[in-house]
Amino acid sequence: MVLYAGMAALLLSRGGVTPGDSTFVQTAVWVLFAYFVIGIIMNASLAADPSVSR
């Protein structure tokens, strides 16, 4: 829960809802973006693999 709150705070700051848009916030938002894209790709590749039993 704390991680999600931190992610939300970063995204709100980047979006201009809360103050504090700095270079750190910009970099952190791109890192979050990359993290979620990697997660999406991994989930998609596992869902397409017929050898994985569910």
C-alpha positions in Angstrom: 0.0 0.0 0.0 2.8 2.4 0.8 4.4 1.8 -2.6 1.1 2.5 -4.4 0.8 5.7 -2.4 4.3 6.7 -3.4 3.6 6.0 -7.0 0.4 8.0 -6.8 2.2 10.9 -5.2 4.8 10.9 -8.0 2.2 10.8 -10.7 0.1 13.6 -9.1 3.2 15.7 -8.8 4.1 15.1 -12.4 0.6 15.9 -13.5 0.7 19.3 -11.7 -2.0 18.4 -9.1 0.5 18.7 -6.3 3.7 20.8 -6.2 7.1 19.4 -6.6 7.7 18.6 -10.3 11.5 18.2 -10.4 14.0 16.3 -12.4 13.8 13.5 -9.9 10.0 13.3 -10.3 10.3 13.2 -14.1 12.9 10.4 -14.0 10.9 8.4 -11.4 7.8 8.6 -13.6 9.7 7.3 -16.6 11.0 4.5 -14.4 7.5 3.6 -13.3 6.4 3.7 -16.9 9.2 1.2 -17.9 8.4 -1.0 -14.9 4.7 -1.3 -15.9 5.5 -1.8 -19.6 7.9 -4.7 -18.7 5.1 -6.2 -16.5 2.6 -6.0 -19.4 5.0 -7.6 -21.8 5.8 -10.4 -19.3 2.1 -11.1 -18.7 1.4 -11.1 -22.4 4.2 -13.5 -23.1 3.1 -15.9 -20.4 -0.5 -15.8 -21.4 0.5 -16.8 -25.0 2.7 -19.7 -23.8 0.6 -22.9 -24.2 3.0 -24.9 -22.0 2.0 -22.9 -18.9 -0.8 -24.7 -17.2 -3.3 -22.8 -15.2 
